[in-house]
Amino acid sequence: MNRTHRSRTLAASLFALALTLPQAGHAAVPAKPQPTVVQVRLSEWKVALTPATVPSGPVVFRVTNAGSIDHAFEVEGQGVERSTPQLKPGADTALEMTLAQGNYETYCPVGKGSHRMLGMKGMLNVQKTRPARVAAVKAPAAPLPMGRGSMEMGTRVTDGIPAVQAMRVIGGGPVIQILPGPFPFADSALAVIRSRPPDQMADLDKKSHLGPYSNHVVAIHGDISLVAFDHGAHGDSVAGEASLTTPDGEHWRIVLDGVQTKDIPYNPRFGGVIMGLYYHGASNVHTPLVPTIQSSLALWAFAHVYKGDRLLTDHAMVHIMLLSRTRKPGSWALDCWDCTDRPVEELQLQVTPAPDGPPLDSPGGFLFVNWEKSVGKPLIPTVGERHASAGTD
């Protein structure tokens, strides 16, 4: 075969192949993938994803705020971080993203992390997209084990085994007793108070005129030391004691012996022991008579309260917080409304009677004491401490 004939034969073959390319090419080009739709329902205090496992590729989150306060939705992981605007109750929006294989945290970012700490978080599992021919026989995804660094209501999980968060707290520095008096709250709080139901409005009005957050303070003497365990949603525990001498020379002793896990009125889902939280005004749901602070420890407990040698009650309600500084050194007047940039060193102890009990034998019927240079040190509990602390709920 001469060169000319070979060239003609090759050209004819290439031409015949070219005639088949459009049809073959049309069959090989896949259609643009349709986005997977994930329904997101936000409420107090939950982020619900349906479904929670999706294939990689485009994803549209259809987000509805089904709660009673403002929320938002954020997706973070694999180098991606996107969020919706803040949504009013009943509002909805959509967030479209392209996600690679991996796990993504989903949460409500409102309140500098406080809504997230209250439980508004979840996990989205994105699986590698498989060819269509094996999609029908692909087994359902098994639930993912919680890995290192996962959080569930403050409980760390390492290799699938919960590790108790524990802290020893010691009150130090000047000690002041805060007495009943008017609270110098921010002007913006007045509108919030007026929007509350009548019973809450009456309670907040009373506290604004003669409550426990005043600038009426006196220097006293006192010590406090405690250990708190944050096991998560259940099983928290606390043990400790405070000793106070008030200006009238009376000696008080508060012995903590049980965690209070019920919801606090007007503060749903707060109880037990919580570590590492932006709190109060930042979350949009708490009393407007308290500045926004950062708290490394917040706990609610029951206590025996003694005045001298006399037991006043064995069921007093106690609230303790190790928080960012709110008061001015020297005068101890409230010094900030957004105090989240202050050092965490102020330890607050609030003691109030049980809901059905008589007022304490003290000004205003309560005790409110601050230690102004306090410290909290994380503990690594022993196995015995874990078992001993797990029985109180």
C-alpha positions, 0 to 999 in steps of 0.5 A: 500500500503506497503512502497516498492510499494509507493517508486516504484510508486513515483520513476516512477512518478518522472521519468515520470516528468523528461522525460518532463523537457527537452521539457518544459525547452526548451520552457521556456528559452528565447532567448538572447535579441537582442540589440536595435539600436539607430542612433546618429547624431552629428552636430553643435549644435545638438545631434539627437537620433533615436529612443529616447525611447528604452526598457531596456537591451542592446543598441547599439549607432551607432554614426556618426559625421555629423558636420564640427569639432570634436565631441564625444558622451556621455551617463550619468545617473542611475550610468552609464557614458560612452563615445566614443572617439573624432570623426573627421568629417565624422567618425563613431563608436559604443557604446554598453551598457546595460541600466536599466529603467530611463532617461539618458542624452546624449551629446557631451563632447568636449570642457569642456562642451562648445559643450553641452552648445551650444545645443549638448545634448538630453535625452534618455528614457529607459522604463522597458521591458514588457513581449512579450504577452503585447508588441503589445498592449502597448501604445506609450510613452508620452513625458516626462515633463522636470523635476527639473534640466533639462537645455535647452540653459541655462534655468532652468526648475523647475516643468515644469515652466522655471525659468529665470537665472539672474545675476547682474555684477559690475566691480571692481578693477584696470581698464585697456584699451587694445590698438591695438597691436600684440597678443602673441598667442600660437604657436599652433594657427598659424596652425589653422589660416592657415587652415581657409578660406581666408577671416577668415585667413586675419581677424585673421592675421590682429588681430594677428598684430594689434588687440584688444588682445595685451599687449599694455595696459594703466591704466584708470578710469571707472565704469560698472554695468549691469543686464542680463537675460538668458531666453534660446534660445529666450527672453534674455535681458540686461540693464546697463551702463559703464562710462570711462575716457581714458588717453586723458581725454575724457569721454565715456558712453556706455548705453546697451539697447538691446540684439544682437542675430545674429550669430557672424561671425566665431562663430556660435550660439553665441548671446544673454546671456549665463551663465556658459560656457567653451569658446573659444579655448576649443570648437575647433571652436573659434578664436585661438587668445583668451585663453581658459577661463571659463565664468560665463557670456557672452553676446552680445548687442547693445549700445548707445555710447557717447563721451563727450556729443556727440552721436557717434552711437546708434547701437554699438556692445558690447561683455561683459564677466565675465571670469577667469583671463587672465592677470598678476597683475601689468603689465596686460600682458596676463599670460596664454593660458589655464586659466580655473583654474584661478578665475572668476573675470575679466570683459571684455567690447568690443565695436565695430561699427556696421558692416556698421558703421564708426570706433569709434573715438578711437585707432584702432576704438574700445574700449576694457576695463578690470575690474580686480576684478569684481563680478557677483551675481545671482538674483532671478527675481520677476514676474514683472522683468520677464515680463519686461525683456521678451520683448527684443530679 
